[in-house]
C-alpha cells in the first residue's frame, strides 16, 4: 500500500464530506456509516497490489531453487508474472 493505513479514515471522511457539501449524493444511511463503508472500499482498493505481489511470490516459490542457482532472475520473473496477472485480470494499479 502506497499510503499509510492510518490515512484511510481521514480520506474517507474528506471524500464523503466533499460529496455531501457539493450536493452530489443524498445518503440513505447515516453519514458515519457512509464514511466507514467508504473507508472499507478505499482500503480494499489500496491493498489490491499488495495482495497481487504476495500471490506472485507464492507462484514463484516453485522456481526458488532455479532462482537461487542464478539460472533465473527473480526481479525479472516477478515483474513478468505480475504484468501477466494484471493483464489477465484487468487490474488497474
N, C-alpha and C positions, 0 to 999 in steps of 0.2 A: 504494500500500500504506500502510495507516494505522499500522503499527508498523515499527520498524527491522528490516531483514532479519537483522541480527545476533542478534535475539532469537529467531528461529525455532528454532535448535537447542536453546536453553535451554527454550523452551516445550515442544518435542517431548520432551525428556528428562523434564521435570516431569510431563507427561501420562502417559507410559509408566510412570514410577516410581509415580505415584499409582494407576494401574490395577493394576499388579502388587502393590503393598502392600495393596490392598483385596481382592485375590483375584478381581478382575473379569475378568481374562484369564489364559490359560495360553499363553504364546507357543510357537510351533513353530519359531521361529528365535532366534538369539542376541539378547540384549537390545539390543546396539549396533545390530544390523541393524534391529530394530524401531524404535528411536529414529530412525535415519536415514530409514527409509521414512515414518515419521510426520512428520518434518520436511519431506520432499518433498510430502506431501499438504497440510500446512499452507501451505507456500509457494504451491502451486498454487491453493488456495482464496483466499489473501490477495491474489493478483495478478489475480483474475478482473475486478475493477473497473478495474484499470489497463489490461488488455487491451481491455475494452469501451470505455473512454474513447478509446483510440487508434483503435479501429475507427470510432467516431463521428466523430472528427476527420477520418479518411480519407474517410468518406462525405460530410462537409460540404465537402470541398475543391472539389467541383463547383459549389458555390454561393459560392465565395470572392469573385468579382467583385461579386456582389449584396450580400454582407455588407460589403465594403469601401466600396461606394457608399452604405451606410446603409439600403438597402432591406430588409435582413433583420437581425434581432438575433441575433448569434452565440450568446450565452448561452442565450437562449430556445430557439432552434433546437437547440442542443446538448442541453439538458435534455429537450426533447420527443422527440428522436431516441433518446436514451439510455433514456428510460422506455418507449418503444415496443419497443426491442430487449429490455429486461428482461422486459416482459410476454410478448412472442413466445417467448422462450427459457426462461421460467420461472426466471430467475436470481434468486438471493437475495443481496442486497448487505448 
